[in-house]
Amino acid sequence: MIAWGDGRYGGDTSTVADQLKDVQTLSSTDLAFAAVRANGTVVTWGDRFSGGKMDAEVKSQLVNVQKIHGSSTAFAAILSNRKLVTWGDNEAGGQSEPKKHWLPWLFSVLL
């Protein structure tokens, strides 16, 4: 995968280049990128406040990813078990815990 532009915002993939193999889909926020690999895992890069970095807990949950969507500064991934995993700016959707009551509606729209 080739990227260009400001390295702080995803224009430089050198730190994740070895992980960008078998990329199936690519999604972005305003300042970060997320790639879903054929094995269902996710690789991110770019601005850490916009989803370009994720903590170990989030990363461990991102297995069997089916779809991924980016908002302005957060990502949402839908897993094969219909679980939703979010990361990035909490104010832009990076924290899904308080909104679990509308997840059935979200799945009907996204799937």
Contacts in CASP RR format, 6 or more apart in sequence:
PFRMAT RR
TARGET T0000
AUTHOR 0000-0000-0000
METHOD contacts of the structure
MODEL  1
MIAWGDGRYGGDTSTVADQLKDVQTLSSTDLAFAAVRANGTVVTWGDRFS
GGKMDAEVKSQLVNVQKIHGSSTAFAAILSNRKLVTWGDNEAGGQSEPKK
HWLPWLFSVLL
1 13 0 8 1.000
1 17 0 8 1.000
1 20 0 8 1.000
1 23 0 8 1.000
1 26 0 8 1.000
1 35 0 8 1.000
2 13 0 8 1.000
3 10 0 8 1.000
3 11 0 8 1.000
3 12 0 8 1.000
3 13 0 8 1.000
3 33 0 8 1.000
4 11 0 8 1.000
5 11 0 8 1.000
5 12 0 8 1.000
7 46 0 8 1.000
8 31 0 8 1.000
8 46 0 8 1.000
8 47 0 8 1.000
9 30 0 8 1.000
9 31 0 8 1.000
9 32 0 8 1.000
9 46 0 8 1.000
9 47 0 8 1.000
9 50 0 8 1.000
10 31 0 8 1.000
10 32 0 8 1.000
10 33 0 8 1.000
10 45 0 8 1.000
10 46 0 8 1.000
10 47 0 8 1.000
10 52 0 8 1.000
11 46 0 8 1.000
12 45 0 8 1.000
13 20 0 8 1.000
13 45 0 8 1.000
15 45 0 8 1.000
16 43 0 8 1.000
16 44 0 8 1.000
16 45 0 8 1.000
19 37 0 8 1.000
19 43 0 8 1.000
20 35 0 8 1.000
20 43 0 8 1.000
21 37 0 8 1.000
22 37 0 8 1.000
22 38 0 8 1.000
22 39 0 8 1.000
23 35 0 8 1.000
23 36 0 8 1.000
23 37 0 8 1.000
23 38 0 8 1.000
23 43 0 8 1.000
24 36 0 8 1.000
24 37 0 8 1.000
24 38 0 8 1.000
24 40 0 8 1.000
25 35 0 8 1.000
25 36 0 8 1.000
25 67 0 8 1.000
25 68 0 8 1.000
26 33 0 8 1.000
26 34 0 8 1.000
26 35 0 8 1.000
26 36 0 8 1.000
27 33 0 8 1.000
27 34 0 8 1.000
27 35 0 8 1.000
27 36 0 8 1.000
27 68 0 8 1.000
27 69 0 8 1.000
27 70 0 8 1.000
27 75 0 8 1.000
28 34 0 8 1.000
28 70 0 8 1.000
29 47 0 8 1.000
29 50 0 8 1.000
29 51 0 8 1.000
29 52 0 8 1.000
29 70 0 8 1.000
29 71 0 8 1.000
29 72 0 8 1.000
29 73 0 8 1.000
29 74 0 8 1.000
29 75 0 8 1.000
29 88 0 8 1.000
30 50 0 8 1.000
30 72 0 8 1.000
30 73 0 8 1.000
31 46 0 8 1.000
31 47 0 8 1.000
31 49 0 8 1.000
31 50 0 8 1.000
31 52 0 8 1.000
31 73 0 8 1.000
32 44 0 8 1.000
32 45 0 8 1.000
32 46 0 8 1.000
32 47 0 8 1.000
32 48 0 8 1.000
32 50 0 8 1.000
32 51 0 8 1.000
32 52 0 8 1.000
32 73 0 8 1.000
32 75 0 8 1.000
33 44 0 8 1.000
33 45 0 8 1.000
33 46 0 8 1.000
33 52 0 8 1.000
34 42 0 8 1.000
34 43 0 8 1.000
34 44 0 8 1.000
34 51 0 8 1.000
34 52 0 8 1.000
34 68 0 8 1.000
34 70 0 8 1.000
34 75 0 8 1.000
34 77 0 8 1.000
35 42 0 8 1.000
35 43 0 8 1.000
35 44 0 8 1.000
36 42 0 8 1.000
36 65 0 8 1.000
36 67 0 8 1.000
36 68 0 8 1.000
36 77 0 8 1.000
37 43 0 8 1.000
40 62 0 8 1.000
40 63 0 8 1.000
40 64 0 8 1.000
40 65 0 8 1.000
41 62 0 8 1.000
41 63 0 8 1.000
41 65 0 8 1.000
42 59 0 8 1.000
42 62 0 8 1.000
42 65 0 8 1.000
42 68 0 8 1.000
42 77 0 8 1.000
44 51 0 8 1.000
44 52 0 8 1.000
44 53 0 8 1.000
44 54 0 8 1.000
44 75 0 8 1.000
45 52 0 8 1.000
46 52 0 8 1.000
46 53 0 8 1.000
49 73 0 8 1.000
49 88 0 8 1.000
49 89 0 8 1.000
50 72 0 8 1.000
50 73 0 8 1.000
50 74 0 8 1.000
50 88 0 8 1.000
50 89 0 8 1.000
51 73 0 8 1.000
51 74 0 8 1.000
51 75 0 8 1.000
51 87 0 8 1.000
51 88 0 8 1.000
51 89 0 8 1.000
51 94 0 8 1.000
52 88 0 8 1.000
54 62 0 8 1.000
54 87 0 8 1.000
54 88 0 8 1.000
55 87 0 8 1.000
58 85 0 8 1.000
58 87 0 8 1.000
61 79 0 8 1.000
61 83 0 8 1.000
61 85 0 8 1.000
62 77 0 8 1.000
62 79 0 8 1.000
62 85 0 8 1.000
63 79 0 8 1.000
64 79 0 8 1.000
64 80 0 8 1.000
64 81 0 8 1.000
65 77 0 8 1.000
65 78 0 8 1.000
65 79 0 8 1.000
65 80 0 8 1.000
66 78 0 8 1.000
66 79 0 8 1.000
66 80 0 8 1.000
67 77 0 8 1.000
67 78 0 8 1.000
67 110 0 8 1.000
67 111 0 8 1.000
68 75 0 8 1.000
68 76 0 8 1.000
68 77 0 8 1.000
68 78 0 8 1.000
69 75 0 8 1.000
69 76 0 8 1.000
69 77 0 8 1.000
69 110 0 8 1.000
70 76 0 8 1.000
71 92 0 8 1.000
71 93 0 8 1.000
72 89 0 8 1.000
72 92 0 8 1.000
73 88 0 8 1.000
73 89 0 8 1.000
73 91 0 8 1.000
73 92 0 8 1.000
74 86 0 8 1.000
74 87 0 8 1.000
74 88 0 8 1.000
74 89 0 8 1.000
74 90 0 8 1.000
74 92 0 8 1.000
74 93 0 8 1.000
74 94 0 8 1.000
75 86 0 8 1.000
75 87 0 8 1.000
75 88 0 8 1.000
75 94 0 8 1.000
76 84 0 8 1.000
76 85 0 8 1.000
76 86 0 8 1.000
76 93 0 8 1.000
76 94 0 8 1.000
76 96 0 8 1.000
77 84 0 8 1.000
77 85 0 8 1.000
77 86 0 8 1.000
78 84 0 8 1.000
78 107 0 8 1.000
78 110 0 8 1.000
78 111 0 8 1.000
79 85 0 8 1.000
82 107 0 8 1.000
82 111 0 8 1.000
84 96 0 8 1.000
84 103 0 8 1.000
84 106 0 8 1.000
84 107 0 8 1.000
85 96 0 8 1.000
86 93 0 8 1.000
86 94 0 8 1.000
86 95 0 8 1.000
86 96 0 8 1.000
87 94 0 8 1.000
88 94 0 8 1.000
93 99 0 8 1.000
96 103 0 8 1.000
END
